[in-house]
Each structure stands twice: as structure tokens, then as C-alpha cells.
Amino acid sequence: MLFITCIVSRVFTSIFYIEDIDSLRFALSLNDYDISKLQPHFPGYFVHHIIIKPIYLLTSNIGLSFSIVGGFSIYICIVYILKIFSISLKSKEGIFISFFIFFNPLIWLMSNRYMPDIAGLAVLSLSFYYIYIPKNNHILGPLTFGLLSGLRLSYIPFLLFPILKSFKENPFKNKFILMFVFGIFIWLTPLILLTGINDFFGIALNQTNGHFNDFGGTIISNNNFTDRGIHFFRSIWADGMGGYTQGRSIFSLMISALLSFFLIIIFISRKKLYEKNVFKILFASIIIYSIWIFFFQNIIYKSRHILPIILFLIPVLILSVFHFNEMNKKIRVFLLSLFLILQGILTVILSIQHKEPSSIHQVKEFISNSSNTTTIVSIPLINFYLKTHGISSNFIDIDDQNSENKIQLKNDHNNIILIGEFLNVIENKKQYSKSDTTFYHNPYVNKMWSEIKVYTLSEKK
């Protein structure tokens, strides 16, 4: 029943449009897998492609394919989180953990996105379990760890502490290393054969350099520590757990009150929790992973990077409340149930909003219906999105990293659409009259381009 419910619920909330540039690359890869075209971007997520491609061939539907994989991944997450903490699905703790994962807003939204993050989260939980269990950690632990690197490479730091600890304590070190190499071999070999060894390593070097030094949103390209700290906390609090920030609904305010109370209980119970070995390993993993994403992932615009923290925070929260003996059992169940109901309502609302077109898709529809458009001026990513959706116009790219470079519109540039707040880069804008339209979607559905202003420019007569 759990398996069926996970699949059906995600299929029911499938989306059937391309909501952002990352989703576009994964959608394109289903028909033309080619990392040289960034379809998808490096490192290629070949394990995810192997999983989803047969489903896509059966359904011929991108949205359904990603939702089916998302639903199955949620099921794996629930099963293995319960295994990690040795909790029965039929117990009260097991039921609450299952429902909290099932109805978590960020996990639900990401299970419908055209992205591999939730599949990566499933393999992460599965790998953590097999690394942690001694009888399996010399075969299945390193094997799944190697596979994870071909599914969600950025999740690898989460497992560094348990995998090194497991290797150190393992008497079968040669077998351990062999299985790890085999896990990488499974996905890396066909990827290199498809791409070509020279092209593969060229792409790897360029994309790695780009991620850390240019477009990856790391501390190198965005070194405002305060801003990164605020967004890191907000991603966990608001996006991950449905907590309140300015402008959110009363549901979020009530969730925040309960969440604050639960966090106090976690703090009070920390010594008792830390006595158990699994919590020691888990807390070390969360700290290492938090440092990794704070410095080397785009936490400003992409809250999905905190998914592993949210997944493992849920059982910590539930178990802390259940082991807090100072609280009456009925009150404990009531408060957890109230939190679950409120968060469930919020998640359903966000999932319904998710089915509505994102800002960039609205812009695409707006331009498609503007028959007189001859020139589109925007950043390369937006122009690429529009081109792949069949928009045929004269495209001019704006360098948003260096916006002092002015653009002189030519006399034959009539019926111009400028996408984004880039009026300052138009050298001769006084020659044009303008009107503007703003397209918007809820940023708690997707932070990427949640508000886009579009200017329509026409030459003054």
C-alpha cells in the first residue's frame, strides 16, 4: 500500500511543462542524451538516465516518467530510513516518520521535478544503511556508494564519514575497494564510450572549473557569507520544513510554532540521542555535508541541496519527541499529528501551484502569442530556453555577469522584447517607448526565476 500510494500520489501531481533551465536539460536528455550539449549537464547522471529511460519509452511522457521515478524513490527513502533506525513501519514512530517524509513539501515538489535529486536521495539512504550495517558494508556499502557518484555526485560528502569509518573497521579492505570501483565502473564506462574519452575529460575539466569558479554559485563566485548563511537557514526552515518567512500563509506560522518547540526538544534530548552510534555517525555526516553545500553549492537559488539534511532531520525530530519522557503520550501524538496535518495542507497547496506554469514558461507563452516579436534580448540561459521551445526570433545575449557592456539596438530591431531587469544595458533606449509585464510564481515552489519582468520596446515615431 505504501509503494502504490507513493507512486499514485506523485503521478497525480505530475507537471507537464519545463519549469526551469535545469529541468530543460534533463528533459532534453531523454530524447538526446549528450553531455557535450549539457543534456544533462556534467557529470551526466547516467545512473538516473538508465533508470528513467525505459519508463519514458513505455509512457512517452516526460512528466509521468519523472513522477514515477520520484514516487518509487520516496518509497525507497521511507523504507531505508526506517531500516537505518531499526523502526517498524507498523509502530507509531514508523507511521509518523513515513508520513512526515511522504508529506514533506520540498521532497514532494522535487519528486515531480524533472531532476534526479530524489532518486539520488533514495540511493543515499540505501547506501547509508548498507555502509552502516557491518554484515553488508564490505559489498553493498561501497557498491551503492560508487553508484551514487553517477546519480548525484554532490551527495557524496554526506557519506564520507561513514564510508571512511566503515573502511577503517572492515577486515575485507580489498573487496571493499573492488566493489567501490565496480560501482563507479558500472556508470562511468558506458558514459565514456558514449562521449569519447578525450571529449569526456575535456568536458569534465571545463564543467568542474565552471562550477567552482563561475556559474556554480559557490563561495568563490558568491562570497557574501551573511547572505549564504541566511539562505542556508531559510532553505531548511522555510523550503524544507514549511516554516514561516515574511509573506507566507498562516499555515507556515503555525508550523513554525510547533517546529520551534520540537527543535527545543531535540536540543534537550541531544545527549541521550548521541549515546546511540547511528546518531553519532549521522550528526557527523550532516555537519560535513552542511559545510560542503555552504561553500561549494548554489544555496542562494537552489534549496534542493538541503534535501539530505531534511530527510535525516525528520527521524531525529520524531524520535526526539517520542523519547522525551517529560511529555504526556497523548500530547506527543496530538502535537505531531497537528504538525503533520498543517504541513500536509501546505504541501497540497504547493503541489497544486506547482502544476501551474512557472514564470519562464509564462514568458514563453507570452512571446509565442506575440506575433510581431522580431528581437529578444536576455541572458543566454533564457534565450536557450526559448530557442528549445521553438521560438524563432533574432536573439541578443546579455552578459549578466558584466552588465556594463552596452547594447546598441539597430534600426531594424523593431518589436523588441527585453526579458529581465536589463534596461540599463540598452544604449539607445530613449529612442523606444516601453511597456512592461511581470510574470510570477510562488518562490516556495521553485526559487529559480520566480519573478521575471518583461519589457516590450517599440521605436518612437
N, C-alpha and C positions, 0 to 999 in steps of 0.2 A: 504493500500500500504506500509506503514511504517512497519507493522508487517511482511508482506510477504518478503519485502526487507531484513529485519534483519535476518530472517530465511534462506533465499536462499543464501545470501552473506556468511554466516558462514558455511553453508553446502558446498558451492563451494570451500571454503578454508580449509576443514577438513583435518586432518592429520591421517595417518593410520600406525603409529609406536609409540612405547613407547619412549618419548624423555628424560625422567629423572626418578629418583627413586621415587619422589612424584607421578608423573603420573602413574608409575607402580602400586603403592599401590591402587590407585583409580580404575585402570583398572581391577586389580585382584578382587576388592570388588564386581564388577558386577556379577561375577560368584560364588564367595565365600566370602560373607560379614562376616568378623570375626575380631573384633578389637584386639582380643588376638594375632592374627597373623599380626597385623598392616595393615589390609586390610579393610578400610584405617586406618591410624594412629589415635590415640585418639585426639579429643573426638568423632570420628566416623562419624560426618557429616550426621546423619541419615535422616534429612530433605531432603538433597540433594539426598540421596540414594532413598528415597521414590519417588522423582520427576523423576529421570533418569532411574530407574529400569524398569518401564513399557515401556518406549521408547526403551530401549535396547532389551526387549523381543519382541517388534514389528519389530525392524530393524536388530537385530542380528549383529550389527556393533558398536563397541566402539566409533570410530571416529565420525560417524554420530550422535550418541546419545549425546555425549558431545557438538557437534556443534549445534544441535537443541536446547538443553537447553541453550547454550551460546547465540544463536540468540534471543530466547524468552526473556532471561534476559536483553539483550541490549534494547529490546523494552520496557520492564518494567522500566529500568533506565531512558530512554528518557521521557516516559510518566510522571513519577512521579517527575523527576527534573523540568519539565515544570509546574506541579501542585504546587510544593513547592514554586516556584517563581511567580505563577499566570500569566503564559505566555501562549498565544495561539500558537499551532503548526503552524498556518497559518501566524503568524506575522513574521517580519524579524528576530527579536530576537529568536523566536521559531525555525525558519528554521536553523539559524546558530548554535544554541545550539544543535539541533538534529544532524546536520552534523558533528559538532566537536566531539560529543560523538561517533557517528557512525564510523568515520574515525580515532579516536584516536589510535595510534599504539599499546600501551600496552593493552588497552581494547580489541582491535581486536584480538591480539595474545592470550590473556588469554581466550577469548570466544571460542577458538579452543583447548585449553589445556585440558588435562584430569584432571581437577581440579574444585573445587566448588566455586572459588573466584568470578567469575562474577555473578553466581546465588546469592551468598552472597551479592554482591554489589546491585543487584536488590532488595532484601529484605531490605537491609539497607536504600535505597532511599524510598522505600514504607513505612517502619517503621518510618523514619524521618518525612515523610508527615503526617502520622496519629497521631504521637505524637504532632506535631506542630499545627494541626487543632483542636481547642477546642471541637467541637461537636463530634469528634471521639476519642479523646485521652484518654478516660476512658475505652474504649473497644478495638478498633483495634490497638491503640498505644501500650499498654502493651502486647497484644496478639502477634503482629508481633515481638516485642522486644524479647519475650520468644522464638518464633520460630527461630529468628536469632541466638540465642545461640546454636541451634542444627544444624546450617548450616555453620556459620563462626564465631566461638566464639571470635576470635581476633578482630572482628569489633565492639564488644560490647562497648569498651571505647569511640568510636566515638559518641555513643548515650547517654552516661552517663549524660552529662549536660542537654540536652533536656528532658530526661526521669525524672530526679530528679526535674527539674523546673516544668514539667507537673504534677508530683505527688503532689508537694507542693501546686500548684494552683488549684488542682482538688477537687471538693466537693464530688466526689464519690470514696473515697480512698479505701474502702473495695472492691468495684467492680474492681478498678484498680489493686489491689494486686491479686485478684482472677483470673483475665484474664491473668496476667503475669505468675502466677503459672500454669494455664491451658496451656499456650503456651509452657512452659517447659515440662509439663506432656505429651503432645502430642508426643514428640520425645524421651523423657528420659525413659518412661515406657517400650515401646517395646524394646529399646536398652538394658535395664537392664534384661528384660525377655529373650532376645536372648543370652546375655553374661553370666548371672548369677550374683547375687548381690555381692557375695564375689570376684569373678574374676573382675567384673566391677570396684569396688573400689580399688582393688589391681592395676589394670592397670592404673586407674586414678592417683593414688599416684605416681607410677613409672614414668609415662609419664610426669606428671607435674614437678616432681623433675628433670627429664632428660631435659625437655625443658628449665627450668630456670638455671640449673647448669651445663649442659653437652653439649648436641648436638643442642640446640635451637638457638645458635648464639646470645644470649642476652649479656648485658653488663657484666654479671658475667663471662661468658666463653670467651668473646672477649671484653676487657676493653680499647681498644685504641679509645679514644674519637675523636681524629682527623680523624682517618680512618672511623669511623662510621659517623661523620659529613659530610665528603666528599662523601661517598656512599649514604647517605640520600639525599643530594642535587643533586647528579648525577642521582639518580633514578627518581627524579621528573623532572629534566631538560632534561636528555637525553632519558631515557627509557619511561617516562610518556608523555613528550611533543615533543619528537623528536629533542631536541636541540643538538647543536654541542659539541662534545668532540674529542680529538685527534684521527685521523684516520677515522672519519665519512665522509659522502659524502657532496657535495656542497649543496644538499637539506637541510641538517641539519644546515649548516652555514647560509643559507638564512632564515630558520625557526627561528634560534637564534636571528637574527637581528630584525625580526618582534616581536618575543616573548619578547625581551628586551624592545621594545617600548611599548607593551601592559602592561607590568609589571609597567612601569613608570606611565602609565595612571591609573592603579589600585591604585598605591601609591598616586597619586594626588587626586583621587576620593574617597579615603578611608573614609573621614569624611561624605561625602554625602551618601555613602553606609551604613555606620554604623548607620545612623539615622533609618534605617528600622530594625524592630525586627528580621526578619528572618536572616539577616546578622550578627547580634549580636550573635544569637544562633549558627550560622554556624561557625563563627570565633572561638568561644569558643570550639566548637566540634573539629575543625581542630587542635587547639593548644593542647588539651588534647590527641587526637589521635596521634599527632606527637611525643609528649613526650613518649607515650606508646610504639610506634614502635621503637623509637630511643634507648630506654633502654631495651626493652623486646621482640624484634623480630629480625629475621636474615636479617637485611637490607644490609649486606655485599654482600650476594649472591642471595637474593630473592627480586627483586624490586617490585614484585606483592603486597607487603604490603602497597605500597603507592597509591593503586587504589582508595580508598575513597577520598583521597586528590585531586587526578586528576579529579575524577568525579564532585566534587563540585567546583573545581577551574575553570572549563570550563564555567559555567553560570556566575560566578563572573567576569571572563575576558570579556565575551561577553557584559554583562550589563554595565560594566565599560566603555567600548568603546562606546556603544550606548548612554550613558548618559554624555559623555564628549562633552559638547556643544561647546568647542573651536575648534572642528574638523568638517570640512565640511562633510555633509552626504554622498556625493558620494565617498569621500576619505575614509571614515569609511568603507563603504561597499567594496570598492576596496581592502583595506588592509586585511580585514577579509577574503575576497574571495581568495586573493593571498595566505594567510597563509593556508587556507583550502586546496587549490589545491596542495601546496607543501607538506603538511603533508599527504594528501591523496596519493600522488605518493610514498612517503616514506613508508606508511603503506602497500600499494600494494606490493612493493618490499620485505618488511619484511615478508609479508604473503606468498609470493611465496617461499622465502627462508625457511620459516617455514615448508613447505611441504617436503623439502629435509631432509634426516636423520640427527639427531643430532650426536655429536661426540661419545657418548656412544653407540648409535645404530650402527654407522660405525665400532666401535671396535668389537661389537658383530658379525657383518657380516664378518669382517676380521678374527676373530677366527673361525667362522663357516667354512670358506673356507680354514683354515689351518689344514689340515687333520692330521699332525704329532704332534699337540699340546697334551702334556700329563700333564703339570703342569701350572697352572695360579696363579700368585702371585699379589695380590692387596688388597685394603681396603675392609672391609666386605660389604659395600653398593654396590660396583661394582661387587663383586663376587656374591652377591644375585641377582643383575640384570641379570647377565649372566646365573646363575642356572635356574632362572624362564623362561628364553628363550630357555631352553633345551640344554645348553652347558654342556657336560659331560666330566669333567676333574678332576684332583686332584687339589683342591683349597687350597691355603695357604693364610690366612688372615694377613694383615699388620695393626698394630695399629698406625694409622696416628697421634693420639694424643701423642704417646710416641715412636717416630721412632728410638730412640737409641737402642731399643730391636732388636738385630741382628737375622737374619735368616740364618741358615746353611743348604744350599741345599744338599740333599743327592745324592749319586752316581746314584741312579735310577731315578733322576729328569732330564730327557733329554727333549729337545724341550720345553723349558720354555718360557712362555710369562709373562713379568712383566709390569703391567699397572700402569702408573703414575711415577712421579719423585722420585722413591724409590730405586735407585741403591745403595744408602748409607747403606741400611739395609741388603744387601746381604753380609754375612761374607766372603764367598769364591768366590766372583765374578771374581777374577783373573783367576780362572780355566775355565772360559767361554768366548767365543767370543760373540760379541753382534752386532746387527743391530737395528736401531730404525725407527719408523714411527710415524708421528704426525697427529692426526685427529682433525678437526676444524669445528666449526660452528659459525655463527655470534653471538657474546655475547649479541647483542641488540634484538635478537630473544629469547634467553634464557641464562641467566648468568651461569646457573649450568653446570659445566664441559664443558665449551665452547672449551677448548683445552686439549687434552689428548695425552700424549706421551706413546707409546708402545715399549718396548724393547723385542726383540727376542733373547734369550740366548741359545747357544749350546756349549756343552762341547768341550774344545780344545783337539786336538789329536796330 
